[in-house]
């Protein structure tokens, strides 16, 4: 059995500094905002796994459905020797791609990138055991900062799954896609998972399930601030809110204060006041139309090679080739 390699470009101290910076900037802005990456401590990751099992949360199931049906076609179209995955997490769906690329006879290596060193160590160890002939090379890093550090180990297919691209605001998304293009050689490819615009009721239900799992996931970001920055948020003082912004075509998740309050964040020496009914935005999840995706990828320097959807056309995977 081969042993997985692990490069660490994002340390715990780096993460703490980023959290302090994001919390200070976001909680003193108008309106208040926090980036969604701070959901994913151990508890948040566990809650997200529960979300993916909910009937209401169609994006996970729809993308998995596409991969099960199309992984062989994706492998044939890419001919990739190395699969890179951004924000890999548990790498569950990626195994469908690994199996297809392995069966095609081209795959030599898998390079997952994730911000969590602990999660990545666990995932890479499991993959190295299950795929003994595969060179597994994990990278602890932030996909907005460490793309140039991804090794060129043969022709690469870079997978960015789960619709996570929708968490980036339009300017951030344009910069990210350009950075991905700059990190790839001409002819290398991006496999992008995209949530599509469908009926608003179905989209909102995916982020506001009746079991309250998504609400717990949303409020968990306050637990992260309490633990890591010695804040005193009362989680029960905030309602979970999910809504469809038709102008921007994205879902917003918010935490809405039930009462006026002042929260002290000891590590920042900062007092944050909330009015009753005031919102803290914790996530935007953009949904896309095919023509928008093609235009953004073209502008970034890609040519859209293939496009696949689930039968209900709720989600898409697009294969784009760097020009």
Secondary structure as GFF3:
##gff-version 3
##sequence-region A 1 323
A	DSSP	beta_strand	5	8	.	.	.	ID=ss1
A	DSSP	alpha_helix	12	27	.	.	.	ID=ss2
A	DSSP	beta_strand	32	33	.	.	.	ID=ss3
A	DSSP	three_ten_helix	36	39	.	.	.	ID=ss4
A	DSSP	alpha_helix	42	52	.	.	.	ID=ss5
A	DSSP	alpha_helix	58	78	.	.	.	ID=ss6
A	DSSP	beta_strand	82	86	.	.	.	ID=ss7
A	DSSP	alpha_helix	94	104	.	.	.	ID=ss8
A	DSSP	beta_strand	109	114	.	.	.	ID=ss9
A	DSSP	alpha_helix	117	130	.	.	.	ID=ss10
A	DSSP	beta_strand	135	140	.	.	.	ID=ss11
A	DSSP	three_ten_helix	147	149	.	.	.	ID=ss12
A	DSSP	beta_strand	156	160	.	.	.	ID=ss13
A	DSSP	three_ten_helix	164	167	.	.	.	ID=ss14
A	DSSP	alpha_helix	170	183	.	.	.	ID=ss15
A	DSSP	beta_strand	189	195	.	.	.	ID=ss16
A	DSSP	alpha_helix	200	205	.	.	.	ID=ss17
A	DSSP	alpha_helix	213	229	.	.	.	ID=ss18
A	DSSP	three_ten_helix	235	237	.	.	.	ID=ss19
A	DSSP	beta_strand	238	245	.	.	.	ID=ss20
A	DSSP	beta_strand	250	257	.	.	.	ID=ss21
A	DSSP	beta_strand	261	265	.	.	.	ID=ss22
A	DSSP	three_ten_helix	266	268	.	.	.	ID=ss23
A	DSSP	beta_strand	270	274	.	.	.	ID=ss24
A	DSSP	beta_strand	279	286	.	.	.	ID=ss25
A	DSSP	alpha_helix	290	300	.	.	.	ID=ss26
A	DSSP	beta_strand	302	309	.	.	.	ID=ss27
A	DSSP	beta_strand	315	322	.	.	.	ID=ss28
###
